[in-house]
């Protein structure tokens, strides 16, 4: 039985909660047990935001993630706050366009992807979360591009379906980085 405990953290407006929602929905497509727990400050956009996602083969007892197997840090304060609690052998995904510091942990796998720069270069400055998702999909063996496409088609609200192509381009860029 496997369980992945994921913590996504950044500023409000970076798509932290949406990234968590996509990961949770992808896991549901794989018939996994899932927990999605958002947390954000009252100011939301610009304030702090984080999201815990647990993906498991067995029932989940609590949605609280105190020792994540995977940290997705979208800004420096998030890396500094959560880096120490990542489990030994875990993964840390870092938006290296916004975070110039390297992980101080030598017992984890750190992935540096300039997600914000890639998103800007693609013409989609608000899709750094989707660039990071592409890299995450590549590094987690259960996930793939077909699953994320199917999930996006049903998760993106009807009034924003025109963003599907842009999201897929950003995810593909992150996957291929």
N, C-alpha and C positions, 0 to 999 in steps of 0.2 A: 504494500500500500504506500502510495506517495502523497505528500501534501506539500504544496508550495505556498509560502506566506510572502506576499508582495506588499511593499510599502512604496507609494508614489508620493513625492512631495515637491512643492514649488510654491510660486505665488498664484493667487487667484487670477484667473484670466489666461493661464497657460494651458488649460485643458487637462488639468490633473484628474478631475473627477470623470471626465469623458474617457480618458485613457483607461482608467480603472473599470469603467462600465464596459468598454470594448473587450478588455481582457476577461472580465467576468462572463460576458455573453459568449465569447469564444470557448471558454471552458464548458459552458452549458451545452454548446453544440457537440462537445465531446462526451456528453453524459456524465460530467463530473459534478461533485457537490461544490457549491460556490457560496462565498460570503463576500459582500461588497459593502464597505463602511466608509462613507465620506466624512470629512471633518474640515471645516473652514471657519475663518474669522468672520465677524459680522460685516466687514466691508467687502468680502468676497473678492471682487476684482482688485488686485493689487495687494490684498492681505495674504496671509498664509493659508495654504490649502494642502491637505494630504488625504490620501485615500488608501485604505487597507483592502486587499483582495486576498482571499484564501481559496485555493483550488485543491480539492482533495478527492481521493477515490472512496473515502468513507465519510460518514456524517461529521459535520463541524460543530464542535462544542461551544465555541465562543468566536465572535467576529474580531476580537481584539488581537492585534499583531504586536507582540512585545519584542520578538526576536525574528525579524524578517530574514528569509532566505535570499530575497532580492530587494534591493533598494533602487528606485529610479529617482535620481536627484536632478531636478530641473533648475535649481539655483544654489548658490554657495551656502546660504543659511541652512538649507535643507541637508546638504552634504555634511556640514559641520554638526548639525543636531542629531542626525540619525546614523552616520557612518559607524560609530562604535557599537551599535546594537545589532548589526548584521551578523548572522551566524557564520562561524568559521566555515570556509569553503563556499560561501554564498557569492552572489553576484551584485555588483554595483554598476549601474548604467548612469553615466555622467554626461550632461550637455556641456561639452568642453568649449563651446562658443561663449557660454556665460560663466563657466567655472574654470578658472585657469589653474587652480590648485590640483595636485594629484592626490589620489587616495593615500592616506598614511597606512592603510592596512595592507599587509603582505600575505595575509591568509585568506584573501578573497580574490575573485576574478573581477577586475575593474575594466569596464569598456568605456572608452572616451570617444564620443561621437559629437561633432559640432552641429547638433541638431538645429539650433536656431539659424546658423549660417546657411545650412543646406536648405532649410525652409525659405529663407529670404531669397537665396539664389534661384529657387524654383518659382518665386513670385507669390509664395504663400506664407508670409511672415508669421501667421498665427498657428501654423501647423507643425511646430517643432515637436509637439507631443506625438504626432503621427510618424515623424521621422524616427523618433525613439522607439515607437511601437514596431517599426520595421526591423530594427536591430534586435529587439526583444524576441520577435517571432523567429528570427534566424538562430538565436541562441537557445531557445526552448524547443526541444524536439517534438513536443505534442502539437505545437502551433504551425500553421502554414498560411501562405498568401490566399489560398482559396477559401479557407475558413474565415479569415478576416474580411474578405470581400463580401461573403454571404452575410456576415454579421453587420457590416456597415450598411448594406442595402436595407436591412430591417431596423437599424438603430438610429440612423440619421433621420430626423423628422421630415415628413413630406415637403414642407415648405423650404427645406434646405437640401433637397436631393441634388441640386446643381453642384453641391460641394463634394459629391461622391468621387468624381474624377480627380479632383485636387487631393483629396485624402488618400486615394489609392496611389497617386504619383508620389506623395510624400512618404508613404509607407514603403513603396518600392525603392525609393532613394535610400532610405535608412537600411533596408534589407541588403541592398547592394554595396553599402559603405564598407 
